[in-house]
């Protein structure tokens, strides 16, 4: 297990992570630090715990919004898949109808040609 040093609100923390996850963890810490820094600028240094709590709530709100949007997009994808299936079925039906009309027309032409030969 790897250990990574991250900094949030000017304080360093050592955090354990799986091998190869250190850069991702550092990026997450930078993301959290941006929120904490922004909050500290707005409300002042009200203590690490409170700033981290508020930043955590902001991140949780962003996650909630993203999950809601993801659900909406998944529903839209399913709806589009349903429409696509319906269109494909209609196209198959239309194709079969066109083939039937062409067969009927071909039989008529053959009948007319046969009558013309007999005449």
N, C-alpha and C positions, 0 to 999 in steps of 0.2 A: 504494500500500500504506500502510495506517495504522500508526501506532505508538502503543502503549498502555503506560502505566506501571502496573505491578502491584506489590503488596507481599506478600512471603511471609516469615514469621518476622521481621518488622520491617525487612526489607531491600527496597529498591525495585529493580525490574528494568524495563527498557524492552524490549517485545516487539512484533515486527511481526505484523500480521494483515491479512486482506482487509478492504476497506471494508465497514462495517456489522457487522462481527464483534466490534467492540471491547467492547460490553457483555457478550456471551457469554464472551469471553476473561477479562474482569474477574470474572465469576461463577465461572468455572473456577478462577481464581487464589484467590478467596476460599474456595472449596471445599478446595483444596489447603492453603491457609493454616490452615484449621480443623484439618485433620489434623496438620499440622506443630506447631501450637500445642498440641494435645492430647498429642502425643508428647513435646514439650519439657516439658510439665507432668509427664509420667510418668517420663521418663528423664533429664531435665535437658538443658541446652544441650550436646549432644555434637558440635556442629559442623553447619553448614548442609548439607554434603554427606550426612552420615549421616542427618540428620533428613529431608532431601528423599528419600533412598533409601528409608527406612522408610515415609514417607508414600506414595511412589510404589508400593511393594509393597502397602500397604493398599488403595490405589485400584485397583491391578491385581487384588487379591483380590475387591474389590467388583464389578469388571467381570466377572471370571470367574463369580462367583455369578449376576450378572444375565444373562449369556449362557447359562448353564446353565438358568436359569429360563425364559428366552426360548425355548430349544430345547424344554423340556418343554411350554410353552404352545402352541408351534407344533404339536407332536405331538398335543396334546389337541385343538386346533382341527381338525387333519386327521382325527382319530378321530371327532369330532362331525360333520364333513362326511360321512364315510363312513356313519355311522349315519343321518344325515338322508337321504342318497341311498337307503339300504336302505328306510327308512320310506316314502319317496316311491314307490319301485318297488312296495312291498307295497300301498300305497294305490291305485296305478293298477291293480294286479292285482285287488284287492278291488272296485274300481269296475267293472271289466270283468265280474267274476263277478256282481255285483249287477245290472248291466244285462242280462246273459244270463238270470238268474233272472226278472227282470221281463218280458223278452220271452217267455219260456216261459209264464209265468203269463198274459200278455196273449193269447197264442195259445190257451191252454186256455179262457179266458173267451170268446173269439170262437167257438171250437168249440162250447162249451156253448150260447152264444146262438144259434148257427146251428141246432143240434139242437132247441132249444126252439121256434124259428120253424117248423121243419119238422114239429114234432109237432102 
